[in-house]
Amino acid sequence: MARNYEDAIVALNSLQSNFAIVNAIRQAGPNMNLQAIPEMIEWCQKIGYQPSDLNRLNLIHIAGTKGKGSTCAFISSILSQYLRSAPESFPPDTPRPRISKVGLYTSPHLRFVRERIQINNEPLSEQQFAKYFFEIWDRLEASAKATGMDPADPASKPVYFRFLTLMAFHTYICEGVDAAIIECGIGGEYDTTNIIDRPIVTGITSLGIDHQPCWEIP
């Protein structure tokens, strides 16, 4: 397989979609939800991380029904202003915390999937995206081979959103971000991002009930 950005997009789009997994959940009933977080932890381990390894990212975890994407963008903007603020703007004898890189992970994207994984409010470059994508892809294939599974088997890879979440964490660790803002997807308690076990801040925006057809909520 070639290793450029276009190849990464083709491979990413070959993964099972969120729509497909939601349909699988509906057919399997509520018990399938109970496996969501254990499965995500297992995927995390397959690429070489424990959930506790994510704590070094100083994660800001944002959940809610409405406004969570905007809230993430606001936080990222605030931290970006902090990055640009002059040292003299701090009180005398007050040490300034050292922050040079801020990650932002949101969904969905507007035009390009690279928009979901940002550093200092800039999407990953095509080169960065391809690099980190295939690092995750290769680790998952190696894990599959180690257990006797065919790497071409769809079950050897997580679904689209899970893959991108793993990729975001991996990217931020490799890039040495000092803080990362992570937006929840869908699924509430069972959302993929809930492998985060020690966020430094948790934000909850306006709550409501949506996606009822997906989760069989009356």
C-alpha positions, 0 to 999 in steps of 0.5 A: 500500500502506498503511503500518501494522503490520498491513500490514507483517505481511501483506507480510512473510508474503507472502515465501517461507518458510524451509520453501520455500527449504529445499525449493529447496535440497534440489532444487538440490543443494549448489551452491545453498548456495555462492550463499547469502552472495554473494546476501545481500551483494547484498541488503545492497547493494540496501538501501544498505549494504556488509557493512563498514558493519555493523562500526559496530554492534560485533556479537556473533555467536553460533552453535551447535546448542543454547543460542545463543538463551539465550546471546544473551539472557544477553549482552543481560541482562549488557549491560543491567545494565551500562547501569544500573550506577552510575558509582561502581561503576567503578574511579577514573580508569577511563573508562566506555565509553559504551553507551546502546543494545544490540540483540538479534536472535534467532529464532524468535519466540514470539508476535509477530515484533517480538520478533526485533528488540529494543533494550535488551531491548524488542521494536520498537514496532508503529510502529517495526517498520512504519517500518523494514520499509517503508524496506527494502521500498521500497529493494528495490522501487526497486532492482528498478525500476532493473534493469527487474524488476517489483517485484511479482516474488517474486524482487525480495525476499529470503526471510522470514529474510533480509528480517528480518536486513536489517531488523534491521541497518538498524534498529540502524544507524538507531537508533544502537545501540552493540552488537548481539547477533546469533543465527545461523539455520540453514545453518552456513557458509551462514547469512544472518548470515555476511555479518558480516565483523568481529564484536567477539566470536564465541561458539559454543555446543554443537555437534551435527548437526540439520536433516539432512533440510534439508541432505541430511546422512546 
